[in-house]
Amino acid sequence: MHKELITIPRATLDIYYYEQDGLHIYEFDATECSPPEPMVNTIVVLEMLKSETDILKVTYFHEPMPLYERIETLFSYEAQELENGNFLVVFQRK
């Protein structure tokens, strides 16, 4: 699988795109960022998700609870705590 670094207006982090199992996946790592950069980048990329086959995967240094409240009407999410204490959250349009 080849991950392509893409440019998204207003995003300040490296965003990668790839396709896997019929899904269009956007991905970035926000573990080294300070608020509000992780939330801002997440919202910018969420705007790119147009269908249920578009997915956003983000690695955070903590679970982004305030973000969930902002997006819960349009997006579902699933969080998994990683062995190193970070969280991988997968977002998908409802």
Phi, psi and omega in degrees: 000132180256122176264126182258127175287124182240161177253126177237124179306137179078353176278138181249357180249165176286118180252131179247149179231139173202165178244139180206129178052040178079005179257148175256112190247128172253145186209141171205164181247121181248019185290338182259010185261160174252149176302144008264011186305316179299317181292317181299313180295322178299313181296320178300315181285324177303328178297340179280340184282116185249340182218176181290347178270359176264129185232145171240126175246125180229137173257123181244159176278349174207164180287129187275067184305314180299329178294319181305317181297328182284334189245353192299339179282334183251337187229145169262162181209153177222124182252142177225126176282129180273165182302329182274003179094348175286172179236134171259122179242131179250124182250146178211142178293139179285000000 
